[in-house]
Amino acid sequence: MRAIIHEGFAGFDGLSYRNIEAPHPKAGEVRIRLKTAGLNHRDLFVLNRHQPSDPPVILGSDGAGVIDEIGEGVHEVNKGEEVIINPGIGWQENSDAPPEGFGIVGFPGDGTFAEYIVLPVENVHPKPAYLTWEEAGVFSLAALTAYRALFTRGKVQKGMKVLIPGIGSGVATFLLQFAKAAGAVVYVTSRSDAKRQAALELGADRAIDSSQDWAEALDGEKVDTVIESVGAATFDKSLSQLRKGGTLVTFGASAGDSVELDLRSFFYGQYNMLGSTMGSAEEYKDMIGFMEKHEIKPVLDKSYSLEQFAEGFKRLEGAEQFGKISFHIE
């Protein structure tokens, strides 16, 4: 089978597109013939986390396709079923944090940037009928991350004011769509005029230039919740926009892991700061139901063949995308 593999070198130098032997399912597993897969920032991070001395790995966490082989003891699904992949492995019921042993498809195990993937049967879910194959194959990781951060952790409800710095990523666009579907008022920021305009068209109530004074742009208005994924570059600005007693949820740090925090201002402000990552299988099912109820579709950016993988990776690395980048496999 054809696959995008990382081996031998750190970073982009370790990526290649070649043929390898197709896998077969063991007991409790199914094999999926993939039609589409989605690129995530995680795939960029894995390029450096996966060491040259490690075994080769197929990248990719998101995908959709058709079950074509079933392992022993699997009775929940049948051959020919159209399915999407829940990329979270080993986190079934909702909990405060992932259990020990929780993993994500695409590292250290093989992922979705291939013609076939083998997974535990509990990681497949029926493909929502209203989604195209391209839409179905790109949303799971980003949408689940957004759903948990926004609702499980952030407790966002109708009428609340939400700030999303750095609009444009897959998770951020889902945060915007989910928050608007829930009846929240949503403000976003971006350095890109094109991304700000796209966010307004997607439903944002206000789109702010990241380089300007956010407080001035919001006329001194504070928000109930900030969903922060940029990190050091925006953290102070994000915190300053919270109302007293407001909540900041963080799930990423694309612009730096370390921040300085004025503790006195923090505790006088009675702020809440919560971490979040991915989500459970229970939240995944709830998220699918929420999307189906509101007919929410992922925002699609560009689609590439597996052979064009370098173009997709470079577009994501350069933060040129608005929404999801996909790979069409057949």
C-alpha positions as CSV (number, residue, x, y, z in Angstrom):
1,M,0.0,0.0,0.0
2,R,1.0,3.6,-0.5
3,A,1.8,5.7,2.6
4,I,3.5,8.8,4.0
5,I,6.3,7.5,6.3
6,H,8.6,9.2,8.7
7,E,11.9,7.5,9.4
8,G,15.7,8.0,9.7
9,F,15.9,11.8,10.1
10,A,14.2,14.4,12.2
11,G,11.9,16.9,10.7
12,F,10.9,17.1,7.0
13,D,14.0,15.2,5.9
14,G,12.6,12.0,7.4
15,L,9.3,12.1,5.3
16,S,8.8,9.9,2.3
17,Y,6.0,8.5,0.1
18,R,6.4,4.9,-0.8
19,N,4.9,1.4,-0.9
20,I,4.9,-0.8,2.2
21,E,3.0,-4.0,3.1
22,A,-0.6,-3.5,4.0
23,P,-1.6,-4.4,7.6
24,H,-4.2,-7.0,8.7
25,P,-6.4,-6.9,11.8
26,K,-6.0,-9.0,14.9
27,A,-8.7,-10.0,17.3
28,G,-10.9,-7.0,18.2
29,E,-9.6,-4.9,15.3
30,V,-10.8,-3.8,11.9
31,R,-9.1,-2.7,8.8
32,I,-10.3,0.5,7.0
33,R,-9.7,1.2,3.3
34,L,-9.2,5.0,3.6
35,K,-10.7,7.5,1.3
36,T,-9.6,10.7,2.9
37,A,-7.3,11.9,5.7
38,G,-6.8,15.2,7.5
39,L,-3.6,17.1,8.3
40,N,-3.1,18.5,11.8
41,H,-0.5,20.6,13.7
42,R,0.2,17.4,15.6
43,D,1.7,15.9,12.4
44,L,4.2,18.8,12.4
45,F,5.1,18.2,16.0
46,V,5.6,14.5,15.4
47,L,8.3,15.2,12.8
48,N,10.6,16.2,15.7
49,R,9.2,14.0,18.4
50,H,9.7,10.9,16.3
51,Q,13.5,10.2,16.7
52,P,15.7,8.9,13.9
53,S,16.4,5.7,16.0
54,D,12.7,5.0,16.3
55,P,10.9,2.5,14.0
56,P,9.3,4.0,10.9
57,V,5.8,5.4,11.5
58,I,2.9,6.4,9.2
59,L,1.7,9.8,10.2
60,G,-1.9,11.1,10.4
61,S,-4.6,11.1,13.0
62,D,-7.8,11.9,11.0
63,G,-9.4,9.7,8.4
64,A,-12.6,8.2,6.9
65,G,-13.2,5.1,4.8
66,V,-14.8,1.7,4.4
67,I,-14.3,-1.3,6.5
68,D,-12.8,-4.0,4.3
69,E,-11.5,-6.6,6.8
70,I,-12.6,-7.7,10.3
71,G,-10.6,-9.3,13.0
72,E,-11.7,-12.3,15.2
73,G,-14.4,-11.5,17.7
74,V,-15.6,-8.3,16.1
75,H,-19.4,-8.3,15.7
76,E,-20.2,-4.6,16.1
77,V,-19.6,-3.7,12.5
78,N,-19.7,-5.3,9.0
79,K,-17.6,-5.2,5.9
80,G,-18.5,-2.3,3.6
81,E,-19.6,0.0,6.4
82,E,-18.6,3.7,5.9
83,V,-16.8,4.9,9.0
84,I,-14.9,7.8,10.5
85,I,-12.0,7.4,13.0
86,N,-11.9,8.6,16.6
87,P,-8.2,9.3,16.9
88,G,-8.2,8.9,20.7
89,I,-7.0,5.5,21.9
90,G,-7.8,4.2,25.4
91,W,-10.1,7.0,26.7
92,Q,-13.6,5.7,26.7
93,E,-15.6,7.4,29.5
94,N,-15.5,11.1,30.3
95,S,-13.1,12.0,33.1
96,D,-11.1,14.9,34.5
97,A,-8.0,13.9,32.5
98,P,-7.0,11.1,30.1
99,P,-6.3,7.8,31.7
100,E,-2.8,6.3,31.9
101,G,-1.9,4.7,28.5
102,F,-4.0,7.2,26.5
103,G,-2.7,7.6,23.0
104,I,-3.5,9.2,19.6
105,V,-3.5,7.6,16.2
106,G,-0.5,8.5,14.2
107,F,2.3,8.2,16.7
108,P,3.7,6.1,18.2
109,G,1.4,3.7,16.2
110,D,0.7,4.0,12.5
111,G,-1.7,6.6,11.3
112,T,-4.1,7.5,8.5
113,F,-1.8,8.8,5.7
114,A,-2.0,5.5,3.9
115,E,-4.4,3.4,1.8
116,Y,-5.2,1.2,4.9
117,I,-5.2,1.4,8.6
118,V,-5.9,-1.2,11.4
119,L,-7.6,0.0,14.6
120,P,-9.5,-1.3,17.6
121,V,-13.2,-1.6,16.6
122,E,-14.1,0.9,19.4
123,N,-12.3,3.6,17.4
124,V,-14.6,3.5,14.4
125,H,-17.9,5.4,14.2
126,P,-20.5,5.5,11.4
127,K,-19.8,8.2,8.9
128,P,-22.4,11.1,9.3
129,A,-24.5,10.9,6.2
130,Y,-24.6,14.7,5.6
131,L,-20.8,14.9,5.3
132,T,-18.9,14.3,2.1
133,W,-15.9,12.0,2.2
134,E,-13.5,14.9,2.3
135,E,-15.4,16.5,5.2
136,A,-15.7,13.3,7.1
137,G,-12.0,12.5,6.9
138,V,-10.6,15.8,8.3
139,F,-12.5,16.8,11.4
140,S,-12.3,14.3,14.3
141,L,-9.2,15.4,16.1
142,A,-9.8,19.2,15.8
143,A,-13.5,19.0,16.5
144,L,-13.1,16.8,19.6
145,T,-10.4,19.1,20.9
146,A,-12.7,22.1,20.4
147,Y,-15.7,20.4,21.9
148,R,-14.0,19.4,25.1
149,A,-12.3,22.8,25.5
150,L,-15.4,24.7,24.9
151,F,-18.1,22.7,26.6
152,T,-16.6,20.2,29.1
153,R,-13.9,22.5,30.3
154,G,-15.1,26.0,29.5
155,K,-18.8,25.4,30.3
156,V,-19.8,27.8,27.5
157,Q,-23.5,28.4,27.2
158,K,-25.9,30.6,25.3
159,G,-25.3,34.3,25.7
160,M,-21.7,34.0,27.0
161,K,-19.0,36.0,25.3
162,V,-16.1,34.0,24.0
163,L,-12.7,35.1,22.6
164,I,-10.7,32.9,20.2
165,P,-7.2,34.2,19.5
166,G,-5.5,33.0,16.3
167,I,-8.5,32.1,14.1
168,G,-7.7,30.0,11.1
169,S,-6.6,26.6,12.5
170,G,-8.9,23.6,12.3
171,V,-9.6,23.7,16.1
172,A,-10.2,27.4,16.1
173,T,-12.7,27.3,13.2
174,F,-14.6,24.5,15.1
175,L,-14.5,26.6,18.3
176,L,-16.1,29.4,16.3
177,Q,-18.8,27.2,14.8
178,F,-19.6,25.3,18.0
179,A,-19.8,28.5,20.1
180,K,-22.1,30.2,17.6
181,A,-24.3,27.1,17.4
182,A,-24.5,27.2,21.2
183,G,-25.7,30.8,21.1
184,A,-22.5,32.5,22.3
185,V,-21.1,35.8,21.2
186,V,-17.8,35.2,19.6
187,Y,-14.8,37.4,19.0
188,V,-11.7,36.3,17.2
189,T,-8.2,37.6,16.4
190,S,-5.8,37.2,13.5
191,R,-2.9,39.0,11.9
192,S,-4.4,38.1,8.5
193,D,-7.1,40.3,7.0
194,A,-8.2,37.4,4.8
195,K,-8.6,35.2,7.9
196,R,-10.5,37.9,9.8
197,Q,-12.9,38.3,6.9
198,A,-13.4,34.6,6.5
199,A,-14.2,34.4,10.3
200,L,-16.8,37.1,9.9
201,E,-18.4,35.2,7.1
202,L,-18.4,32.1,9.3
203,G,-20.3,33.9,12.0
204,A,-17.8,35.7,14.2
205,D,-19.3,38.8,15.8
206,R,-16.1,40.7,15.7
207,A,-12.7,40.0,14.2
208,I,-9.7,41.9,15.6
209,D,-6.2,42.5,14.1
210,S,-3.9,40.7,16.5
211,S,-1.4,43.5,16.3
212,Q,-3.8,46.2,17.6
213,D,-4.9,47.0,21.2
214,W,-7.5,44.3,21.9
215,A,-9.2,46.3,24.7
216,E,-9.5,49.3,22.4
217,A,-10.9,47.1,19.6
218,L,-13.5,45.7,22.0
219,D,-14.3,49.1,23.4
220,G,-13.2,48.0,26.8
221,E,-15.6,45.0,26.8
222,K,-14.5,41.9,28.7
223,V,-15.4,38.3,27.8
224,D,-16.5,35.3,29.9
225,T,-14.2,32.8,28.3
226,V,-11.0,32.7,26.3
227,I,-10.0,29.6,24.4
228,E,-6.3,30.0,24.1
229,S,-4.0,27.9,21.8
230,V,-1.4,30.4,20.6
231,G,0.7,30.5,23.8
232,A,3.3,33.0,24.8
233,A,2.6,35.4,21.9
234,T,-1.0,36.1,23.0
235,F,-1.4,34.8,26.6
236,D,-1.1,38.2,28.4
237,K,-3.5,39.8,26.0
238,S,-6.0,36.9,26.4
239,L,-5.9,37.1,30.1
240,S,-6.4,40.9,30.1
241,Q,-9.6,40.5,28.2
242,L,-11.3,38.2,30.8
243,R,-13.9,39.6,33.1
244,K,-13.4,39.1,36.8
245,G,-14.1,35.5,37.6
246,G,-13.7,34.5,33.9
247,T,-12.2,31.3,32.5
248,L,-9.2,30.8,30.2
249,V,-9.0,27.3,28.7
250,T,-5.7,26.4,27.0
251,F,-5.0,23.4,24.8
252,G,-2.0,24.5,22.7
253,A,1.1,26.6,22.6
254,S,2.0,27.1,18.9
255,A,3.9,30.3,19.7
256,G,5.8,29.3,22.8
257,D,5.3,27.1,25.8
258,S,6.5,29.4,28.6
259,V,4.6,32.5,29.9
260,E,5.1,34.8,32.9
261,L,2.1,35.2,35.2
262,D,1.4,38.1,37.5
263,L,0.0,36.0,40.4
264,R,-1.4,39.0,42.3
265,S,-3.4,40.2,39.4
266,F,-4.5,36.6,38.7
267,F,-5.9,35.9,42.2
268,Y,-7.4,39.4,42.6
269,G,-9.2,38.8,39.3
270,Q,-10.6,35.5,40.6
271,Y,-9.7,34.0,37.2
272,N,-9.9,30.3,36.3
273,M,-7.3,28.7,34.1
274,L,-7.9,25.2,32.8
275,G,-5.9,22.8,30.6
276,S,-7.6,20.6,28.0
277,T,-6.5,18.1,25.4
278,M,-8.5,15.9,22.9
279,G,-11.4,14.1,24.6
280,S,-13.0,10.8,25.5
281,A,-15.0,8.4,23.3
282,E,-18.1,9.6,25.3
283,E,-17.4,13.2,24.3
284,Y,-16.7,12.1,20.7
285,K,-20.2,10.7,20.4
286,D,-21.7,13.8,22.0
287,M,-19.7,15.9,19.6
288,I,-21.0,14.0,16.6
289,G,-24.5,14.4,17.8
290,F,-24.0,18.2,18.3
291,M,-22.6,18.5,14.8
292,E,-25.4,16.5,13.3
293,K,-28.1,18.5,15.1
294,H,-26.7,21.8,13.9
295,E,-25.4,20.4,10.5
296,I,-21.9,21.7,11.2
297,K,-19.4,20.9,8.5
298,P,-15.6,21.4,8.7
299,V,-14.2,24.4,6.9
300,L,-12.2,23.0,4.0
301,D,-9.0,24.7,3.0
302,K,-7.1,22.7,0.3
303,S,-6.9,19.1,-0.7
304,Y,-3.8,17.2,-1.9
305,S,-3.0,13.7,-3.0
306,L,-0.7,11.7,-0.7
307,E,2.0,12.1,-3.3
308,Q,1.7,15.9,-2.8
309,F,2.2,15.6,0.9
310,A,5.1,18.2,1.0
311,E,2.8,20.9,-0.3
312,G,0.2,20.2,2.4
313,F,2.8,20.2,5.2
314,K,4.4,23.4,4.1
315,R,1.1,25.2,3.8
316,L,0.2,24.2,7.4
317,E,3.7,25.1,8.7
318,G,3.4,28.5,7.1
319,A,0.0,29.0,8.8
320,E,-1.5,29.8,5.3
321,Q,-4.6,27.7,5.8
322,F,-8.1,28.6,7.0
323,G,-9.7,25.4,8.1
324,K,-8.7,21.9,7.3
325,I,-6.1,20.6,4.8
326,S,-7.0,17.1,3.5
327,F,-5.3,14.3,1.6
328,H,-7.5,12.4,-0.9
329,I,-6.5,8.8,-1.0
330,E,-8.8,7.4,-3.7
